[in-house]
Amino acid sequence: MDRNDENDGQSARIPQQRSSVPSFLFLIFMLFILTNHTGDEFLARNHYQDALQSLNYQLSNFTAWLNGTESNFTMPDRNAAATPLVGSFMSFGSRLNPQWASYFSNVTGFAHGEIDFFNITPPSLGSATYSWRTHAETFMGDTNMTDLAGHFGSWNWSGSDKISWSIMDRAPISVKGVTEKIAMVHGRIDVRHPATSDDMKLDFEGVHFLANGSIYGFAEPTGRHIDIRYIPALVPEAFQNDTARTIEPELMSRINKVKDMIDAGVIDQDSPNGESQGGCGFSVYAQIAPSEIPAKYMDDLEDELQKPTGRWTVKRPPLKLNGVLLSRECGILYNLHDAEGLRSQLFFRKVATYAGISALVYLVQLLLLSRQVDRSRTPAGLSRVSLWTFLTQSIVDSVSFAGHITFAIIANGRPSLSLVAPAFVACVLFAFESQHAILINQVQAPEDAVAPPPPRPVQQEPSVPSQAVPTPTTAPPRSTGPTFLSLLFRHIRSDPQARIWLGMFFFLTFIVRVIVTPSLALVFVASMYSLFWLPQIIRSVKKGRSSALTAEYMIGTSLCRLFHALYFLTCPKNVLDVEPRRWMWYLAMFIFLQVAVILLQQRFGPAFFLPKRFARAQVHDYHPALPLSAADSEAPEESLGDCAICMEAIHTEDEKQLEHVTGGLLRNVGARRSYSLAPCQHLFHTECLEKWLAIKNICPHCRRPLPPL
């Protein structure tokens, strides 16, 4: 072989180096993906640019209008009938003597109240006998009913009965030429319907007059732009100029805010894109109820609420609102009466208090569970408790953990940290209960398994001589290995832990989808809470033995479980503003009825409440009548055989052995025999089998499951 061939062989053995061009292109592609600013973020940035341009245009025209120069802005005319129509339902406030009474200077918080619906369209007013009918007819004027019907959409406006109003009241700023203290307010109004789980969400923008406690503004469906320059058309004529001059710095503040967000690169991709979701727009008129507290003490109360120092203040008066939501484009009037308000700081304290109590309740549950697990950790004890009792509680705790975490995210403030405590303890409780449920399943799976039938004897037929028949030779079938799905299915069938975790995964996925809907969430609460102790009752009756659950665990756990359910479903002033449900009291009584039945089962028998024909449980008899062993007929001592555990002889008349047996765990059973015959026909000393069953519940020889002794 010449040198050229040798070189060719060496070059063939040397691997060729990979070109760096594909790697470079791949890195460029990944950097492009990571630093890409197209898509939603690009659209959101363009939206902010358009909003900034629109605000600048609005401010320039509004400023020109205020100065009396040429402008494209025109203030709409006031509807003269609006004031008397609103005055038929509520009274606007007046100036108070600050030494005797005052209004709330800051209403930041949440207000909830009931509303009354009135249809003020011309066809409906034709047959109405209201005292304010003339004002409503004048207010509606020559309304086009075709355009009016197009604004309604699919929402049932007439069936709405409550609203939830979230208000953010800003501190009033001093403006040159403005004598009144006027604060800008904004927020959201949720119109609720009792038959549906969805709310009609309305964005709110308005002004708050601190001197008389009146609020004026607009409420539009989410996504529809609210032009705050038109708010002066709602307020009394004497305050129009002051309101207009207060709105000018508000527009400037919003322009600066958008500029700062664009410069800082803070782009909210979930911001509304300006497209309207349809619905009706409203003019909002509200009045804060006065309090009999001097203005000086009310200011001290507000300062202490904003910056707590612990100093003495007067008792906090209730915050109440009355108002009217008026829509000319839809012919709707909502009368809001006696709405109760809760300041944001008070709400935060309320949430923190709830979180502390809830965490303490979960700690008590964790202590009760640990004590119960210590008392029933043996196979004999685990075989007497229901798997579904602990599995149901673990599911409830997992949903509670997700709910508290979601609540903390929505709160997005000081109370969010406090809500982490109950969420963490609920997660720990879920882990312990799931682990205990898996242990119960491992112990009960062999016991609940159906024993295979004994093999039938094979009868051999007499051989008949036959002629040799040649069989055709065929190619053996091609062996195919098991597929991935078959291996996965086989693993799930053979592994009980895999079945439990897979079942919990699908169930929790379904539950997460369910709890989003409030009506289905109530069904979930009712079904889960009713299944706490019912499976334990059924298992005790089916197996013919009482449960291993202590009265301390059942009563304490029931009280702790009912704390959250009773708080949210019976307390009218809970932190989530859930309406009370009367059926929750019946559910609580049903839970304690189950606890009482389990305690009575431990005292009077598992089937004490059933007729005798239904109370017969299939229990294995470990002490049947057995003949003496015939292995050695001349032995001086008669025995039944040797114990399969200690390998010693089993004597029927061993007084010492009988004393050990009746003095142990079987003292209350009566005179028990000294032997025990398992279903697999293995013979044991009763004392030896008791000690073995305290460790495992399978036969030490054939590994078949053993029923309780």
Secondary structure, DSSP 8 states (H G I E B T S, - for coil): --HHHHHHHHHHHS-----HHHHHHHHHHHHHHHT---THHHHHHHHHHHHHHHHHHHHHHHHHHHHTS--S-------TTHHHHHHTT--------TTT-B--S---EEEEEEEEEEE-SHHHHTT---TTHHHHHHHH-S--HHHHHHHHTT--STT--EEEEEEEE------TT--S-EEEEEEEEEEE-TT-S-EEEEEEEEEEETTTTEEEEEEEETTS---GGGGGGTS-GGGHHHHHHHHHHHHHHHHHHHHHHHHHT---TTS--S-------EEEEEEE--BSS-HHHHHHHHHHHHS-----------EEEEEEEEETTTTEEEEEEEEEEEEHHHHHHHHHHHHHHHHHHHHHHHHHHHHHHHHT-SHHHHTTS-HHHHHHHHHHHHHHHHHHHHHHHHH-SHHHHHHHHHHHHHHHHHHHHHHHHHHHHHHHHHHHS----------------------------------HHHHHHHHHHH-HHHHHHHHHHHHHHHHHHHTTSHHHHHHHHHHHHHTSSHHHHHHHHHHTS-----HHHHHHHHHHHHHHHHHHHH-TT-TT-----THHHHHHHHHHHHHHHHHHHHHH-TTTTS-TTT-------S--------S-TT-SS--SEE-TTT--EE-TT-HHHHHHHHTTTTTTT-S--SEEE-TTS-EEEHHHHHHHHTT-SB-TTT--B----
